[in-house]
Amino acid sequence: MLLDIVRELEGKSREDRREVIVHILKEAGVEPVFHRYRSGINIFVPSKRDLEIGISSHYDAVPKSPGANDNGSAIAVTLDVLQRFHANPLTRIGVRYFFFDEEEKNLKGSLAYVHDYEAPTLIGLYNMEMVGAGDRLALWDVSDEQKSILLNTLEEQALLRDIPTYRFRQVMFNAADHRAFTMAGMVDAFTLTLLSEGDMAAATRYLEILRKKKRPNVIDAVRSWNFIQKSPLFQNYHKPTDTSDHLREDALQLVSDLLYDSILYIDQNEDLTRFEDLADI
């Protein structure tokens, strides 16, 4: 069960969470690659294919938070998708799995990776933040006009399952690891978060408040943040109450199924000739 992975991670230090991830990977017969940079260690698993789709999560948590939903839930889903494709390999593309360090410290881990590994060679990136509770998807840093393979395929697969998806131009959090990739030129990179109906209403209202003024003052910012913290998701965000007790197995499995089926569809059906220049790098 994916919740079992979350429980293994919650409440542990950065170093211990890293050890849990590495242990699960090796138990699955997968050898991780360690990317060491000045202040941390990223973990990633490359494929043997020239064209890859990225799936990412971060394994650090803020001090005093058990880090179950933020971001143990995303780690569990990443590991689940990895094991499913490890058992049933894709035919044309591969998947590169990321477990970034120090996301909570201004995206240090993902920025260091992009600097060292020329991340735009990926087709695109599915990044995850807090995917352990809710029944609808919020897609962050995505415009209404955007058309891209990973984004549109995910939305189509969600539609087949009657799962509502919502695009937001602005990240609800301080930042998210997909930003490191978009800043490097990748168009098809964004963050997925699972929300409830109450969270969705609060998120929409929060962004409406911020958009009303070009430069919201401190009072506006405080009021809008106080408003959103009343929603179920954010009641536990970056708090000691971010535990697995608030998460659901079916929510985690929903996201894993969506990512698995989306990537499988891309592998089997999409015209990938536009990415041939990436394969030559």
GILIN-V220847 format. One record per backbone hydrogen bond with DSSP energy under -0.5 kcal/mol. NH is the residue of the N-H (numbers start at 1). CO is the residue of the C=O. If there is no record, write none. Layout:
NH	CO
NH	CO
This chain:
4	1
5	1
6	2
7	3
8	4
9	5
10	6
11	66
12	9
17	13
18	14
19	15
20	16
21	17
22	18
23	19
24	20
25	21
26	22
27	23
28	24
29	26
30	25
32	30
33	44
35	33
35	42
36	34
37	40
40	37
42	35
43	99
44	33
45	97
53	94
54	124
55	96
56	126
57	98
59	100
60	100
65	62
68	242
71	69
72	67
73	68
75	71
76	72
77	73
78	74
79	75
80	76
81	77
82	78
83	79
84	80
85	81
86	82
87	83
88	84
94	51
96	53
97	45
97	95
98	55
99	43
100	57
105	102
107	103
108	102
108	105
109	101
111	107
112	108
113	109
114	110
115	111
116	112
117	113
118	114
119	114
121	118
122	119
123	52
124	52
125	188
126	54
127	125
127	190
128	56
129	192
130	69
135	195
136	195
137	164
138	193
139	166
140	138
140	191
141	168
142	168
146	143
152	148
153	149
154	150
155	151
156	152
157	153
158	154
159	155
160	156
161	157
161	158
162	159
163	158
164	162
166	137
168	139
179	176
180	177
181	177
181	178
182	178
183	179
185	182
186	181
189	187
190	125
191	140
192	127
193	138
194	130
195	136
195	193
200	196
201	197
202	198
203	199
204	200
205	201
206	202
207	203
208	204
209	205
210	206
211	207
212	208
212	209
213	210
216	213
221	217
222	218
223	219
224	220
225	221
226	222
227	223
228	224
229	225
230	227
231	228
235	231
236	233
239	236
242	239
243	241
246	243
247	244
248	132
252	248
253	249
254	250
255	251
256	252
257	253
258	254
259	255
260	256
261	257
262	258
263	259
264	260
265	261
266	262
267	263
268	264
269	265
270	265
270	266
272	270
275	272
276	273
278	275
279	275
280	276
281	278
